[in-house]
Amino acid sequence: PIYLDYAATTPVDARVAAKMIPYLTELFGNPASRSHAYGWAAEEAVEIAREQVAALVGADPKEIVWTSGATESNNLAIKGAARFHAGRGKHLITPRTEHKSVLDTCRELEREGFEVTYLDVESDGLIDLDKLTAAIRPDTILISTMLVNNEIGVIQDVAAIGALCRARGIIYHVDAAQAAGKVEIDLSATPIDLLSLSAHKTYGPKGIGALYVRRKPRVRLEALIHGGGHERGLRSGTLPTHQIVGMGEAYALARGSMSTENERIRWLRDRLWAGLSAMEEVYLNGNIDARVPHNLNVSFNYVEGESLLMGIKQLAVSSGSACTSASLEPSYVLRALGRSDELAHSSIRFSIGRFTTQAEVDTTIALVTEAVAKLRELSPLWEM
Ligand code: PMP
């Protein structure tokens, strides 16, 4: 099948895999072993990777904490900050369109006695800053928003939200799992306190990520995982050197290729959208301008989502998000934009990446056009 599900995960770039392999075999030392060369070699590799990850986001390497992925980073950031600062207030704000790893973490904190405002977003998926400001209370301690949405690809104005938080002494966490390597992030110039990263959305391995924790001004967190005191006590556990080396290399590659790659992907995206929107009753979900070129989330009116997916089995795409597609519920993100159940159900997320070709895009247009036409012919609602 043609892979157009890069927002779910990406293949490990062959250059990344090549860098990882020696750290599984010869260079297998524990980075915490300070008494011999095996440990030193592993530690050096971990610190180089820390610099590579920090460089992509304009951070100091000391501000990078290794985790198992963005799910863990989101948990550590939100629970860690909320619990540490609970004495100052117990109110959090996050939009309804966040990833489940943010929303479910907030639900867990509600069970602990925190209060959470789940903010409505506009019909294009963007946050209205006035509505966000209105939701702030004297006891608000943390605001969490994503940078790039995983389902619809829209980009939030994190600089403006950060400024708003900074002026009020509110901790600002950003889930950047879908943003790293796609949009410029400069933490040295943007008032973000905590930022979650994942390797596997950016041609690195699964099971490794990072949390950026600002040092100036310092952001304090309570750890979730206790043990040997690794990562300055914030996340204990033996560091997976090969995974970390992979994330570092993947981020270094992303930093070098981001602008040319974005240009190519934008061209492919425009071609795909031109092809799909040649059909009638086709709707783009999410703001048309404030979005990464990698994502095209489209609703096909008068076709049933499940039947459409069956009709395009040669395409590896998602309906809604892969994380929730086990259920037949319409996507909560599209519902939050005010899309009808019908349009939410008939949506397909096409996500384009480093290895997508023009031929794949052209085949995709042909397959989807044929499947939609067929289903509409059978539909009693379609009379055009
Ligand atoms: N946040 C967002 C926006 C995501 O897209 C994902 C991956 N679906 C995650 C968090 C979770 O990342 P990970 O798979 O690294 O735990």
Residues whose N, C-alpha, C, O or C-beta is under 5 A from the ligand:
A	BS01	PMP	A7 S68 G69 A70 T71 E72 H99 S101 V148 N150 D175 A177 Q178 S198 G209
